[in-house]
Amino acid sequence: MNRETLGRHLMIGPRERAKQAPFAPSATSDQFGWVGMEAAHYAFPPSTELEAPPLTHHTLVLFNRSPDEMEMCYGDVEQQVPPPMGSISIIPAGNSIRWRWSGAKDSVHVFLEPKLVAQVAAESFGLDPARVEVPPLARLDLPQLRAAMQAVDAELTTGGAGGNLVAESLANVLTVYLIRHLSAGHQPARGSDGKLSPSRLRAVVSYVEDHLDTDITLKDLAAVARLSPFHFARQFKAATGLPPHQFIIARRVERAKDLLQQDGKLSLAQVASRAGFSDQSRLSLHFKRLVGVSPGRFR
């Protein structure tokens, strides 16, 4: 068995590799059920030296704070000095990595499935997925990619408050920025008018109203509109003024208002479930943000 075949054979998932580390992440997406992307935040882990096996996912590491000393080796990348604060390192799937650092370090790790990268490359850029390679890179200063990773980190630290639709949207946007950088400025093709047609918008809104109490995904909505997820999200916002996840949250809050007014016997947990919120705390969070009062006080 050659080295490349052996590397593929030994690949593990992000969760399994996290269990092998001598420290735990301060926040992780493990319990959120995200699709196509996982993430973890490591806040000030102890000074460590470790060698990690190759992953099934592409890994993007955002350094919020660099340690006093650091060595990082993977693929043909060999870093002997700490990376700049705010910089990004990319470790392709199938690459083992050797770390050594000392001093305070804070970083966000985002893990992208290669299948998602291939899908976005084909649907949003018209590229042959087989020809899109994710190389080992380090010390990248990419503001848009950094902002997308910070948004993923915000979802981690708020306990996944935005739900799976937000995570799915972020995964697509982050992947678009990654491929845009890798393909040297190749831009996704734009729609003719930049927004959903009235007929497609009606179909999407109707689907949302009929499925508010289910786990609506960006892929579902894009399929209704007959667009790729990236194009759909951009054109939907252009047509409504809201990203898909914010539109759905607003419609769920309206559904909750109707339920609170119509049936005083329903518990808040029942109202949350029927309006499509994962639990009562999510209902209360978004209801108070949009309505200005708690669901109980509104009733």
WOTA-V115310 format. One record per pair of residues at least 6 apart in sequence whose C-alpha atoms are under 6 Angstrom apart, sorted by the first residue. I is the first residue (numbers start at 0). GAP is how many residues later the second one is. Records with the same first field share a line. If there is no record, write none. Layout:
BEGIN
I=GAP, GAP
END
This chain:
BEGIN
7=86
10=43, 44, 45
11=43, 44
12=42, 43
24=16, 17
25=15, 16, 17
26=13, 14
27=11, 12
28=9, 10
33=130
35=77, 80
36=74, 75
37=72, 73
38=70, 71, 72
39=68, 69
40=67
41=64, 65
42=63
43=60, 61, 62
46=54, 55
47=52, 53
48=50, 51
49=48, 49
50=46, 47
51=44, 45
52=43
53=40, 41, 42
54=38, 39
55=37
56=36, 54, 55, 56
57=33, 34, 35, 53, 54
58=31, 32, 51, 52
59=29, 30, 49, 50
60=27, 28, 47, 48
61=25, 26, 45, 46
62=22, 23, 24, 44
63=21, 22, 42, 43
64=20, 40, 41
65=16, 19, 39
66=35, 36, 37, 38
67=34, 35
68=13, 32, 33
69=11, 12, 30, 31
70=8, 9, 28, 29
71=6, 7, 26, 27
72=24, 25
73=23
74=61
82=56
86=52, 53, 54
87=51, 52
88=48, 49, 50
89=46, 47
90=45
91=42, 44
117=11
120=6
121=7
122=105
123=64
124=63
144=32
147=26
164=52, 53, 80
165=79
179=6
193=41
194=40, 43, 44
195=39, 40, 43
199=25
211=64
212=61, 62, 63
213=62
218=10
221=6, 7, 10
236=6
251=23
252=34
254=20
255=19
259=39
268=11
271=7, 8, 11
276=6
283=10
287=6
END
